Amino acid sequence: MIALLQRVKRAHVDVGDRRTGAIGPGLLLLLCAEPQDTEAVAEKLLAKILKLRIFSDEAGKMNRSVQDIGGGLLIVSQFTLAADTSGGNRPSFTGAAPAELGRRLYEHAVNFARAQHPVVATGEFGADMQVELINDGPVTLPMRM
């Protein structure tokens, strides 16, 4: 799985005129499943993200996790993270999981996160989404499991 994490002051996702998810301070997680991924991979990635110490403590050091601060987690599916741009001028997305597998792993990741953390919001798998955020720091981290 490929993840792009952004520490945010706030973030929300809209599909058309409907808001599907919103958080205050916390993490925006853009998530992409790859063909070889499994539920165990999704769980390992989410467990790591929830414990990742990227929020400041009293001394200003990145020493707290999203769980430590009681922050939100906004999970948005994003197959374009698997883009291969090594060829011509049009990216290839063959590295992303097929839609059925991607949906299953995305939903599993969301359910796992909700079982571990009280504040989890989402986008809508496969939808044309508008994501708005106020990046905090900025702190943006790529991850791959």
RODO-2510 file (C-alpha; in nm, 4 decimals, decimal comma):
residues 145
     n   res          X          Y          Z
     1     m     0,0000     0,0000     0,0000
     2     i     0,1049     0,3522    -0,0704
     3     a     0,0134     0,6330     0,1654
     4     l     0,0693     1,0037     0,1652
     5     l     0,0190     1,1619     0,5072
     6     q    -0,0367     1,5302     0,5639
     7     r    -0,0510     1,6822     0,9095
     8     v    -0,3404     1,9265     0,8986
     9     k    -0,5061     2,1988     1,1018
    10     r    -0,8312     2,0890     0,9358
    11     a    -0,9453     1,9071     0,6238
    12     h    -1,2640     1,8018     0,4510
    13     v    -1,3822     1,6089     0,1461
    14     d    -1,6790     1,6933    -0,0731
    15     v    -1,8471     1,4834    -0,3414
    16     g    -2,0604     1,7205    -0,5450
    17     d    -2,2507     1,9328    -0,2950
    18     r    -2,2244     1,6694    -0,0175
    19     r    -1,9548     1,6744     0,2523
    20     t    -1,8479     1,3133     0,3106
    21     g    -1,5880     1,3723     0,5800
    22     a    -1,4237     1,6450     0,7845
    23     i    -1,1697     1,6678     1,0664
    24     g    -1,0054     1,9340     1,2768
    25     p    -0,6384     1,8937     1,3710
    26     g    -0,5001     1,5559     1,2690
    27     l    -0,3939     1,3637     0,9600
    28     l    -0,5159     1,3526     0,6035
    29     l    -0,4299     1,0086     0,4657
    30     l    -0,4314     0,9580     0,0902
    31     l    -0,4356     0,5809     0,0410
    32     c    -0,3650     0,3597    -0,2612
    33     a    -0,3876    -0,0183    -0,2737
    34     e    -0,1559    -0,2168    -0,5009
    35     p    -0,2347    -0,5573    -0,6555
    36     q    -0,0215    -0,7552    -0,4085
    37     d    -0,1715    -0,5899    -0,0985
    38     t    -0,3708    -0,7765     0,1659
    39     e    -0,5794    -0,6904     0,4702
    40     a    -0,2733    -0,7622     0,6859
    41     v    -0,0737    -0,5016     0,4929
    42     a    -0,3536    -0,2461     0,5413
    43     e    -0,3642    -0,3176     0,9155
    44     k     0,0141    -0,2885     0,9512
    45     l     0,0142     0,0449     0,7681
    46     l    -0,2750     0,1921     0,9684
    47     a    -0,1273     0,0732     1,2985
    48     k     0,1992     0,2485     1,2087
    49     i     0,0225     0,5692     1,1020
    50     l    -0,1793     0,5896     1,4229
    51     k     0,1385     0,5645     1,6325
    52     l     0,3636     0,7811     1,4113
    53     r     0,5064     1,0625     1,6250
    54     i     0,4718     1,3675     1,4022
    55     f     0,2899     1,6118     1,6314
    56     s     0,4765     1,8512     1,8587
    57     d     0,5110     1,8076     2,2320
    58     e     0,5539     2,0924     2,4835
    59     a     0,9180     2,1320     2,3796
    60     g     0,8262     2,1663     2,0123
    61     k     0,9672     1,8248     1,9155
    62     m     0,7737     1,5836     1,6962
    63     n     0,7035     1,3406     1,9758
    64     r     0,3262     1,2793     1,9746
    65     s     0,1015     1,0660     1,7582
    66     v    -0,2451     1,1459     1,6256
    67     q    -0,3748     0,9176     1,9020
    68     d    -0,1758     1,1074     2,1660
    69     i    -0,3304     1,4401     2,0632
    70     g    -0,6810     1,3005     2,0062
    71     g    -0,6683     1,4259     1,6469
    72     g    -0,8779     1,3249     1,3514
    73     l    -0,7899     1,0905     1,0675
    74     l    -0,9390     1,1630     0,7247
    75     i    -0,8861     0,8686     0,4876
    76     v    -0,9226     0,9320     0,1144
    77     s    -0,8713     0,6709    -0,1573
    78     q    -0,6260     0,7869    -0,4244
    79     f    -0,5259     0,5368    -0,6917
    80     t    -0,3088     0,7999    -0,8622
    81     l    -0,0400     0,7465    -0,5974
    82     a     0,0545     0,4355    -0,7991
    83     a     0,1209     0,6422    -1,1124
    84     d     0,4118     0,5404    -1,3319
    85     t     0,5457     0,8504    -1,5042
    86     s     0,8603     0,6917    -1,6489
    87     g     0,7119     0,6520    -1,9976
    88     g     0,5627     0,9235    -2,2158
    89     n     0,3624     1,2192    -2,0965
    90     r     0,0552     1,0297    -1,9809
    91     p     0,0861     0,8487    -1,6456
    92     s     0,0064     0,4795    -1,6279
    93     f    -0,1973     0,3542    -1,3340
    94     t    -0,1451    -0,0185    -1,3864
    95     g     0,0386    -0,0283    -1,0528
    96     a    -0,2860     0,0402    -0,8654
    97     a    -0,5018    -0,2478    -0,7462
    98     p    -0,8062    -0,3352    -0,9575
    99     a    -1,1151    -0,1448    -0,8410
   100     e    -1,2770    -0,4368    -0,6562
   101     l    -0,9610    -0,5154    -0,4583
   102     g    -0,8900    -0,1458    -0,4013
   103     r    -1,2396    -0,0911    -0,2599
   104     r    -1,2167    -0,3971    -0,0339
   105     l    -0,8771    -0,2930     0,1058
   106     y    -0,9817     0,0715     0,1450
   107     e    -1,2940    -0,0299     0,3390
   108     h    -1,0903    -0,2729     0,5499
   109     a    -0,8385     0,0025     0,6302
   110     v    -1,1195     0,2399     0,7305
   111     n    -1,2852    -0,0225     0,9514
   112     f    -0,9518    -0,1109     1,1139
   113     a    -0,8791     0,2582     1,1798
   114     r    -1,2266     0,3091     1,3318
   115     a    -1,1718     0,0146     1,5654
   116     q    -0,8437     0,1692     1,6841
   117     h    -0,9194     0,5428     1,6843
   118     p    -1,2314     0,7431     1,7775
   119     v    -1,2174     1,0152     1,5098
   120     v    -1,2089     0,8725     1,1558
   121     a    -1,3722     1,0402     0,8555
   122     t    -1,3593     0,9359     0,4905
   123     g    -1,3966     1,0319     0,1325
   124     e    -1,5938     0,8108    -0,1046
   125     f    -1,4147     0,5352    -0,2934
   126     g    -1,4176     0,5878    -0,6696
   127     a    -1,5888     0,9271    -0,6538
   128     d    -1,4711     1,2569    -0,7994
   129     m    -1,3768     1,4262    -0,4729
   130     q    -1,2691     1,7746    -0,3793
   131     v    -1,0274     1,7701    -0,0862
   132     e    -0,9552     2,0900     0,1019
   133     l    -0,6968     2,1166     0,3756
   134     i    -0,4862     2,3514     0,5797
   135     n    -0,1470     2,1812     0,5930
   136     d     0,0223     2,2099     0,9332
   137     g     0,3964     2,2681     0,9160
   138     p     0,3859     2,1647     0,6398
   139     v     0,4471     1,8058     0,7361
   140     t     0,3921     1,5641     0,4463
   141     l     0,5211     1,2067     0,4569
   142     p     0,5146     0,9341     0,1914
   143     m     0,4835     0,5771     0,3212
   144     r     0,4806     0,2366     0,1568
   145     m     0,4173    -0,1085     0,3067
***
